[in-house]
């Protein structure tokens, strides 16, 4: 196992721990904005996890999945900003 593969497989548990922390913030967040930031963070963590997994298993098609997740996350953030802008 190369050092690159070792680092990639080591990053995945760290990303999973980050996802657990973001999920806790999502569930306990005192305001709607906290929960929206937690969902956005979960999307970013998911992108990192998919990208690291794609590099670890040498499967470039998974990068397209990460790109799709990023696009959905961006659209969700824009939708939330419009919702807040309307004064809800």
C-alpha positions as CSV (number, residue, x, y, z in Angstrom):
1,X,0.0,0.0,0.0
2,X,1.4,3.4,-1.0
3,X,1.5,6.4,1.3
4,X,-1.1,8.1,-1.0
5,X,-3.6,5.2,-0.6
6,X,-2.9,5.1,3.2
7,X,-3.7,8.8,3.5
8,X,-6.8,8.5,1.4
9,X,-8.1,5.6,3.4
10,X,-7.2,7.5,6.6
11,X,-9.1,10.6,5.4
12,X,-12.4,8.7,5.1
13,X,-12.9,8.0,8.8
14,X,-12.0,11.7,9.5
15,X,-14.7,12.8,7.1
16,X,-17.2,10.3,8.7
17,X,-16.5,11.8,12.1
18,X,-17.0,15.3,10.6
19,X,-20.3,14.1,9.2
20,X,-21.4,12.9,12.6
21,X,-20.6,16.3,14.1
22,X,-22.5,18.1,11.3
23,X,-25.5,15.8,11.8
24,X,-25.5,16.6,15.5
25,X,-25.6,20.3,14.6
26,X,-28.3,19.7,12.1
27,X,-30.5,18.0,14.8
28,X,-29.7,20.4,17.7
29,X,-29.3,23.7,15.7
30,X,-31.1,26.4,17.6
31,X,-32.0,28.4,14.4
32,X,-32.9,27.6,10.9
33,X,-29.7,29.2,9.6
34,X,-27.6,26.8,11.7
35,X,-29.4,23.9,10.3
36,X,-29.0,25.2,6.7
37,X,-25.2,25.6,7.3
38,X,-25.1,22.0,8.7
39,X,-26.8,20.7,5.6
40,X,-24.4,22.6,3.4
41,X,-21.5,21.2,5.4
42,X,-22.8,17.7,5.0
43,X,-22.9,18.2,1.3
44,X,-19.3,19.4,1.3
45,X,-18.2,16.4,3.4
46,X,-20.0,14.1,1.1
47,X,-18.2,15.6,-1.9
48,X,-14.9,15.1,-0.1
49,X,-15.7,11.5,0.8
50,X,-16.8,10.6,-2.8
51,X,-13.7,12.3,-4.2
52,X,-11.3,10.5,-1.8
53,X,-13.0,7.2,-2.5
54,X,-12.7,7.8,-6.2
55,X,-9.0,8.4,-5.9
56,X,-8.5,5.4,-3.6
57,X,-10.2,2.9,-5.9
58,X,-9.0,4.6,-9.1
59,X,-12.5,5.2,-10.5
60,X,-12.7,8.5,-12.3
61,X,-16.5,8.2,-12.9
62,X,-17.1,8.9,-9.3
63,X,-15.8,12.4,-9.7
64,X,-18.9,13.1,-11.8
65,X,-21.0,12.0,-8.8
66,X,-19.2,14.4,-6.6
67,X,-19.8,17.2,-9.2
68,X,-23.5,16.4,-9.2
69,X,-23.6,16.5,-5.4
70,X,-21.9,19.9,-5.5
71,X,-24.4,21.2,-8.0
72,X,-27.4,20.0,-5.9
73,X,-25.8,21.6,-2.7
74,X,-25.3,24.9,-4.5
75,X,-28.9,25.0,-5.7
76,X,-30.1,24.2,-2.2
77,X,-28.1,27.0,-0.7
78,X,-29.4,29.4,-3.3
79,X,-33.0,28.3,-2.6
80,X,-32.4,28.8,1.2
81,X,-31.0,32.3,0.6
82,X,-34.2,33.2,-1.4
83,X,-36.3,31.8,1.4
84,X,-34.5,33.9,3.9
85,X,-34.7,37.0,1.7
86,X,-38.5,36.8,1.5
87,X,-38.5,37.3,5.3
88,X,-39.6,33.9,6.4
